[in-house]
């Protein structure tokens, strides 16, 4: 099974931290669950319902073990924009690290947003405004393909339908300071960031998950240009590794995507 390989290759590193040990226990408990099946999981003091246990464990690793969303702030009530919230694993982390934060959570997939809101109520997480709309460049709606796990996107052809949208730029300009802007919007990030390029001056930290889909241009240079002209420093990594990448052009054997990067942007 997949999690036995995971355990043997990662166990030594993970055992050194409490959250790493918790991930190992989650893998033992839920690693054998069928894909795309509603599952109740417990991690720390949180109890969540998730639509896919394997996707949740990857989220937990990035968010709680590797702390992709950790940032420094002196603000008593930091403002966090979470674009592409999914079921709320990121919200649980933000609430744990920054208990007085004011969070605006955007989730385009209506069934996933309902699970998100149920998880927030179940865990008594307050201070979160949930916007069940896609983050985009206008308010005219956008064609959006659903997915049972965590990869629904504007490029997915599965159950594609028109969903309501918001112009993120308008939300950004309503604030005087945004301590963290997290953006995991499955391919819409280039268009949205380009539209917001004149509205990022008061954003202090940013996480962008960059995606490149097959049969669509790779637009990493556009994203980096927005960050550089907005005065950010940045660091880029990827969770994928390819053997013989000049002949192996797929992201983890993915049939729709050939590149995914994590971009961490911050101000000195």
C-alpha positions in Angstrom: 0.0 0.0 0.0 1.1 3.5 -0.7 1.5 4.5 2.9 4.0 1.8 3.8 6.4 3.2 1.2 5.7 6.6 2.6 6.4 5.5 6.1 9.7 3.8 5.3 11.1 6.7 3.3 9.9 9.6 5.5 9.7 8.1 9.0 13.1 9.2 10.3 12.5 12.9 9.5 8.9 12.9 10.6 9.5 11.2 13.9 11.6 14.3 15.0 8.5 16.5 15.3 5.1 16.1 17.1 3.2 17.0 13.9 5.4 14.6 11.9 4.5 11.8 14.3 0.9 12.8 14.1 1.1 12.5 10.3 2.5 9.0 10.6 -0.4 8.1 12.9 -2.9 9.5 10.4 -1.3 7.5 7.6 -1.7 4.3 9.7 -5.3 5.2 10.5 -6.6 6.5 7.2 -4.0 5.5 4.6 -6.0 2.5 3.5 -9.3 4.3 3.0 -10.8 4.2 -0.5 -10.3 7.3 -2.6 -13.0 9.9 -2.8 -15.0 8.7 0.2 -16.3 11.0 2.9 -14.2 10.3 6.0 -14.2 11.7 9.6 -10.6 12.4 10.7 -9.2 13.6 14.1 -6.0 15.5 14.3 -5.0 17.2 17.5 -8.0 19.0 18.9 -9.7 19.2 15.5 -12.3 16.8 14.1 -12.9 17.2 10.3 -15.0 15.6 7.7 -13.0 15.3 4.5 -14.0 14.1 1.0 -10.8 12.2 0.4 -8.4 10.9 3.1 -5.3 10.8 0.9 -5.7 14.4 -0.2 -6.2 15.5 3.4 -3.0 13.8 4.4 -1.0 15.7 1.8 -2.7 18.9 3.0 -1.8 18.1 6.6 1.8 17.4 5.7 2.3 20.7 3.8 0.3 22.8 6.3 1.1 21.4 9.7 4.3 19.4 9.3 6.2 21.6 6.7 4.3 24.8 7.8 3.9 26.3 4.3 1.6 29.0 5.6 3.6 30.1 8.7 4.4 33.8 8.7 5.7 36.4 11.1 3.5 39.3 12.2 3.4 41.8 15.1 -0.3 42.5 14.5 -2.7 41.5 17.3 -5.4 40.7 14.8 -3.7 39.7 11.5 -5.8 39.7 8.3 -5.6 36.6 6.2 -7.1 35.9 2.8 -7.4 32.2 2.0 -8.1 31.7 -1.6 -9.0 28.1 -2.4 -9.7 27.0 1.2 -11.0 23.5 0.4 -12.4 21.8 3.6 -10.5 24.1 6.0 -7.3 22.4 7.0 -5.5 25.7 6.3 -8.1 27.6 8.5 -7.4 25.1 11.4 -3.7 25.9 11.1 -4.2 29.7 10.9 -6.6 29.6 13.9 -4.1 27.6 15.9 -1.2 29.9 15.1 -3.0 33.2 15.0 -6.2 32.8 17.2 -7.3 36.4 16.9 -6.9 36.5 13.1 -9.7 37.8 10.8 -9.9 35.4 7.9 -11.7 35.6 4.6 -12.0 32.2 3.0 -12.9 31.7 -0.7 -14.1 28.3 -1.9 -15.7 28.0 -5.4 -16.9 24.4 -5.1 -20.3 24.6 -3.3 -20.4 21.0 -1.9 -16.8 21.5 -0.6 -17.7 24.9 0.9 -20.6 23.2 2.8 -18.1 20.7 4.2 -15.8 23.6 5.1 -18.5 25.5 6.9 -19.6 22.3 8.8 -16.0 21.8 9.9 -15.7 25.3 11.2 -19.0 25.0 13.2 -18.0 21.5 14.5 -14.7 22.9 15.8 -16.0 26.2 17.0 -13.7 28.2 14.8 -14.9 31.8 14.6 -13.6 34.9 12.9 -13.9 33.4 9.4 -16.0 34.9 6.5 -16.7 32.2 4.0 -17.3 33.3 0.4 -18.6 30.5 -1.8 -17.4 32.0 -5.0 -14.4 31.5 -7.3 -11.6 34.0 -7.0 -11.3 35.6 -10.4 -10.8 38.9 -12.4 -14.5 39.9 -12.5 -17.9 39.2 -11.0 -19.4 37.6 -14.1 -18.9 34.0 -13.1 -16.5 31.4 -14.5 -16.7 27.9 -15.9 -15.5 25.6 -13.1 -14.9 21.9 -13.2 -15.7 20.0 -9.9 -13.6 17.2 -8.4 -14.1 14.9 -5.5 -10.7 15.5 -4.0 -8.8 18.8 -4.0 -8.0 19.6 -7.6 -11.2 21.2 -8.9 -10.2 24.0 -11.3 -11.2 26.2 -14.3 -9.4 23.6 -16.5 -11.2 20.6 -15.3 -13.8 19.2 -17.7 -15.5 17.1 -15.0 -19.0 18.3 -14.2 -18.1 21.7 -15.5 -20.6 24.5 -14.7 -20.8 28.3 -14.4 -20.1 29.3 -10.8 -20.3 32.8 -9.2 -17.0 34.7 -9.0 -15.5 37.7 -7.2 -12.8 40.0 -8.3 -10.1 39.5 -5.7 -8.6 43.0 -6.5 -11.7 44.6 -5.1 -11.4 42.7 -1.8 -7.7 43.5 -1.5 -8.4 47.2 -1.9 -10.9 47.2 0.9 -8.2 46.5 3.4 -5.4 48.7 4.7 -3.1 45.7 5.5 -3.2 42.0 4.6 -0.8 39.9 6.6 -1.1 36.8 4.5 -2.6 36.1 1.1 -2.7 32.4 0.4 -3.6 31.4 -3.2 -4.3 27.8 -4.2 -6.8 28.3 -7.0 -5.7 25.5 -9.4 -4.6 27.4 -12.5 -6.4 30.7 -12.1 -3.4 32.3 -10.2 -1.7 33.9 -13.2 -4.8 35.8 -14.4 -5.8 36.8 -10.8 -2.4 38.0 -9.8 -2.0 40.0 -13.0 -5.3 41.7 -12.4 -4.2 42.4 -8.8 -0.7 43.7 -9.6 -1.6 47.3 -8.5 -3.3 46.1 -5.3 -0.6 44.2 -3.6 1.4 47.0 -1.9 -0.2 46.4 1.5 0.1 42.6 1.3 2.9 41.4 3.6 3.2 37.7 2.9 2.0 35.5 0.1 1.8 31.8 -0.8 1.0 30.9 -4.4 0.6 27.4 -5.7 1.5 27.7 -9.3 0.0 25.2 -11.9 0.8 24.6 -15.5 -1.8 22.6 -17.4 -1.1 20.6 -20.6 -2.2 22.4 -23.8 -2.0 25.7 -22.0 0.9 28.2 -21.9 3.3 28.0 -18.9 3.0 31.5 -17.4 5.5 31.3 -14.5 7.4 34.4 -15.8 4.2 36.5 -15.6 3.7 35.5 -11.9 7.3 36.3 -11.0 7.1 39.6 -12.8 4.1 40.6 -10.7 5.9 39.6 -7.5 9.1 41.5 -8.4 7.4 44.7 -9.5 5.3 44.6 -6.3 8.5 44.5 -4.2 8.5 40.9 -2.9 11.3 38.6 -2.3 10.5 35.0 -3.1 11.5 31.4 -2.7 10.3 28.6 -5.0 10.2 24.8 -4.4 8.4 21.8 -5.8 7.1 18.7 -4.2 7.7 16.6 -7.3 10.8 14.8 -8.5 11.2 13.5 -12.0 13.7 10.9 -13.2 14.9 11.9 -16.7 12.8 15.0 -16.9 13.7 15.8 -20.5 11.8 12.7 -21.6 9.4 12.4 -18.6 7.1 15.4 -19.1 4.3 14.6 -16.6 3.8 15.9 -13.1 3.5 12.7 -11.1 2.0 10.9 -14.1 -0.7 13.6 -14.2 -2.8 13.6 -17.4 -3.7 17.3 -17.1 -0.8 19.1 -15.5 3.0 19.1 -16.1 4.2 21.5 -13.4 3.3 22.5 -9.9 5.4 24.9 -7.8 5.1 26.4 -4.4 6.0 30.1 -4.4 6.6 31.9 -1.0 6.7 35.7 -1.3 7.5 38.1 1.5 8.7 41.6 2.3 12.0 42.2 4.2 
